[in-house]
C-alpha cells in the first residue's frame, strides 16, 4: 500500500476498545430496559456519543441528550484513561510510517475527553498531525460530508486520503465520499469481514500489513 495521507479510526482500529465501548453503551440500554437488535453495535459505532445518545432517545430512553452524554462519559472514562491498550503492532507501524514522512491523522466517534487521555497514556498522541472527534465537525461518520471536510482540512483531494476503520457502515460511507478505504479486522465486526472486503480497497488483519 503506497499512501502518504492516512485517516485512522480509533476504537477497534488503533486500540482494543470495542468491548469497553459496547459494554458502556449496552449498559445504558439495559439500565433503561430498552430492547435492541443484534445489529446494534454496527449501527451505533459510527454515530459518536452524541449521535448514539439521540438514537437511544429514539429507541425510548427517557433522558435528555445531555444526561445520556454525561452518563456515557462517566462510564467510559476509567476504561480509556487506565485500561485500554493499543492493538497489536499499531505503535510500531505508526512510528515507521511517521519516520517515512507519512501524514497521520485520526477521525473518531469518541469524544476528546476519552480519546486524548487514552492516546497520551499509550504514547502515540504526538504521532498525529490532527486528532479529530466527530464532535469537531458537528456530525457523524454516517455522514459522507465529514470525510470531504476532513480531506479539505488535510489539504488533499478526498481520493488521496486512505481511511482505515473496522466498522462496515463507516467504511461504506467513506467510500461513497470518494476516499480510499482500508478495512481493519476487529473481533467486534467479525461477522462483517467479507462484506467489508467487498466495499473497501484494502483489508488488513494486522497493522504490520500496512508496511
SULQUI-V826135 format. One record per pair of residues at least 12 apart in sequence whose C-alpha atoms are under 10 Angstrom apart, sorted by the first residue. I is the first residue (numbers start at 1). J is the second residue. Records with the same first field share a line. If there is no record, write none. Layout:
I->J ; J
This chain:
1->162 ; 182 ; 202 ; 209 ; 210 ; 211
2->162 ; 210 ; 211
3->97 ; 102 ; 103 ; 160 ; 161 ; 162 ; 180 ; 210
4->97 ; 98 ; 100 ; 101 ; 102 ; 103 ; 104 ; 160 ; 161 ; 162
5->101 ; 102 ; 103 ; 104 ; 105 ; 151 ; 154 ; 155 ; 156 ; 160 ; 161 ; 162 ; 163
6->97 ; 102 ; 103 ; 104 ; 105 ; 106 ; 128 ; 154 ; 160 ; 161 ; 162 ; 163 ; 164 ; 180 ; 181
7->103 ; 104 ; 105 ; 106 ; 107 ; 108 ; 128 ; 130 ; 131 ; 132 ; 147 ; 150 ; 151 ; 154 ; 161 ; 162 ; 163 ; 164 ; 165 ; 179 ; 181
8->104 ; 105 ; 106 ; 107 ; 108 ; 128 ; 131 ; 132 ; 162 ; 163 ; 164 ; 165 ; 166 ; 182
9->46 ; 105 ; 106 ; 107 ; 108 ; 109 ; 110 ; 132 ; 133 ; 141 ; 163 ; 164 ; 165 ; 166 ; 167 ; 170 ; 184
10->86 ; 106 ; 107 ; 108 ; 109 ; 110 ; 115 ; 119 ; 131 ; 132 ; 133 ; 164 ; 165 ; 166
11->45 ; 84 ; 86 ; 87 ; 108 ; 109 ; 110 ; 115 ; 165 ; 166 ; 167 ; 186
12->45 ; 86 ; 87 ; 165 ; 166 ; 167 ; 184 ; 185 ; 186 ; 187 ; 188 ; 189
13->86 ; 87 ; 90 ; 108 ; 164 ; 165 ; 166 ; 167 ; 183 ; 184 ; 185 ; 186 ; 206 ; 207
14->85 ; 86 ; 87 ; 88 ; 89 ; 90 ; 91 ; 94 ; 106 ; 119 ; 164 ; 165 ; 166 ; 184 ; 207
15->80 ; 84 ; 85 ; 86 ; 87 ; 88 ; 90 ; 91 ; 118 ; 119 ; 122 ; 186
16->83 ; 84 ; 85 ; 86 ; 87 ; 88 ; 186 ; 187 ; 188
17->79 ; 80 ; 83 ; 84 ; 85 ; 86 ; 87 ; 186 ; 188
18->41 ; 45 ; 84 ; 186 ; 187 ; 188 ; 189
19->84 ; 187 ; 188
20->75 ; 76 ; 79 ; 80 ; 83 ; 84
21->41 ; 45 ; 72 ; 75 ; 76 ; 79 ; 80 ; 110
22->40 ; 41 ; 44 ; 45 ; 188
23->75 ; 76
24->71 ; 72 ; 73 ; 74 ; 75 ; 76 ; 79
25->40 ; 41 ; 44 ; 45 ; 49 ; 52 ; 53 ; 56 ; 68 ; 71 ; 72 ; 75 ; 76
26->40 ; 41
27->72 ; 75
28->53 ; 56 ; 61 ; 68 ; 71 ; 72 ; 75
29->56 ; 59 ; 60 ; 61
31->61
32->56 ; 60 ; 61 ; 62 ; 63
33->60 ; 61
34->56 ; 59 ; 60 ; 61
35->59 ; 60
36->56 ; 59
41->167 ; 188 ; 189
42->167 ; 168 ; 169 ; 170 ; 188 ; 189 ; 192
43->55 ; 142 ; 167 ; 168 ; 169 ; 170
44->56 ; 109 ; 142 ; 167 ; 169
45->108 ; 109 ; 110 ; 140 ; 141 ; 142 ; 166 ; 167 ; 168 ; 169 ; 170
46->108 ; 109 ; 110 ; 134 ; 140 ; 141 ; 142 ; 143 ; 165 ; 167 ; 168 ; 169 ; 170 ; 171 ; 173
47->108 ; 109 ; 110 ; 134 ; 139 ; 140 ; 141 ; 142 ; 143 ; 169 ; 170
48->108 ; 109 ; 110 ; 111 ; 133 ; 134 ; 135 ; 139 ; 140 ; 141 ; 142
49->65 ; 68 ; 69 ; 70 ; 72 ; 73 ; 109 ; 110 ; 111 ; 134 ; 135 ; 140
50->65 ; 66 ; 68 ; 69 ; 72 ; 109 ; 110 ; 111 ; 134 ; 135 ; 138 ; 139 ; 140
51->65 ; 69 ; 109 ; 134 ; 135 ; 138 ; 139 ; 140 ; 141 ; 142
52->65 ; 68 ; 69 ; 72 ; 109 ; 140
53->65 ; 66 ; 67 ; 68 ; 69 ; 71 ; 72
54->66 ; 68 ; 69
56->68
69->111
73->110 ; 111 ; 113 ; 114
74->114
76->113 ; 114
77->113 ; 114 ; 115 ; 117 ; 118
78->114 ; 118
79->114 ; 118
80->113 ; 114 ; 115 ; 116 ; 117 ; 118 ; 119 ; 121
81->113 ; 114 ; 115 ; 116 ; 117 ; 118 ; 119 ; 120 ; 121 ; 122
82->117 ; 118 ; 121 ; 122
83->118 ; 121 ; 122
84->118 ; 119 ; 121 ; 122
85->118 ; 119 ; 121 ; 122
86->118 ; 119 ; 122 ; 123 ; 124
87->186 ; 206 ; 207
88->206 ; 207 ; 208
89->206 ; 207 ; 208 ; 209
90->124 ; 206 ; 207 ; 208 ; 210
91->122 ; 123 ; 124 ; 127 ; 207 ; 208
92->207 ; 208
93->206 ; 207 ; 208 ; 209 ; 210 ; 211
94->124 ; 127 ; 128 ; 207 ; 208 ; 210 ; 211
95->124 ; 127
96->208 ; 211
97->127 ; 210 ; 211
98->127 ; 128
99->127
102->127 ; 128 ; 129
103->127 ; 128 ; 129 ; 130 ; 154 ; 161
104->126 ; 127 ; 128 ; 129 ; 130 ; 131
105->125 ; 127 ; 128 ; 129 ; 130 ; 131 ; 132 ; 150 ; 154 ; 163
106->125 ; 128 ; 129 ; 130 ; 131 ; 132 ; 133 ; 150 ; 163 ; 164
107->130 ; 131 ; 132 ; 133 ; 134 ; 135 ; 136 ; 137 ; 141 ; 146 ; 147 ; 150 ; 163 ; 164 ; 165
108->131 ; 132 ; 133 ; 134 ; 135 ; 136 ; 140 ; 141 ; 165
109->132 ; 133 ; 134 ; 135 ; 139 ; 140 ; 141 ; 142
110->132 ; 133 ; 134 ; 135
111->132 ; 133 ; 134 ; 135 ; 136
112->131 ; 132 ; 133 ; 134 ; 135 ; 136
113->133
115->131 ; 132 ; 133
116->131 ; 132 ; 133
119->131
129->154
130->150 ; 153 ; 154
132->150
134->146
137->149 ; 150
140->170
141->169 ; 170 ; 171 ; 173 ; 174
142->169 ; 170 ; 171 ; 172 ; 173 ; 174
143->170 ; 173 ; 174 ; 176 ; 177
144->170 ; 172 ; 173 ; 174 ; 175 ; 176 ; 177 ; 178 ; 179
145->173 ; 174 ; 176 ; 177
146->173 ; 174 ; 177
147->161 ; 163 ; 173 ; 174 ; 175 ; 176 ; 177 ; 178 ; 179
148->174 ; 177 ; 178 ; 179
151->179
157->178 ; 179
158->174 ; 175 ; 177 ; 178 ; 179 ; 180
159->175 ; 177 ; 178 ; 179 ; 180 ; 181
160->178 ; 179 ; 180
161->178 ; 179 ; 180 ; 181
162->174 ; 175 ; 179 ; 180 ; 181 ; 182 ; 201 ; 202
163->175 ; 179 ; 180 ; 181 ; 182 ; 183 ; 200 ; 201
164->180 ; 181 ; 182 ; 183 ; 184 ; 200 ; 202 ; 203 ; 204
165->181 ; 182 ; 183 ; 184 ; 185 ; 186 ; 196 ; 203
166->182 ; 183 ; 184 ; 185 ; 186 ; 187 ; 188 ; 189 ; 190 ; 192 ; 193 ; 196 ; 203 ; 204
167->183 ; 184 ; 185 ; 186 ; 188 ; 189 ; 190 ; 192 ; 193 ; 196
168->183 ; 184 ; 189 ; 192 ; 193 ; 194 ; 195 ; 196 ; 197 ; 199 ; 200
169->196 ; 199
170->183 ; 196
171->183 ; 184 ; 196 ; 197 ; 199 ; 200 ; 201
172->195 ; 196 ; 198 ; 199 ; 200
173->199
174->200
175->199 ; 200 ; 201
176->199
179->200 ; 201
180->200 ; 201 ; 202
181->196 ; 197 ; 199 ; 200 ; 201 ; 202 ; 203
182->196 ; 197 ; 199 ; 200 ; 201 ; 202 ; 203 ; 204 ; 210
183->195 ; 196 ; 197 ; 198 ; 199 ; 200 ; 201 ; 202 ; 203 ; 204 ; 205
184->196 ; 197 ; 202 ; 203 ; 204 ; 205 ; 206 ; 207
185->203 ; 204 ; 205 ; 206 ; 207
186->204 ; 205 ; 206
193->205
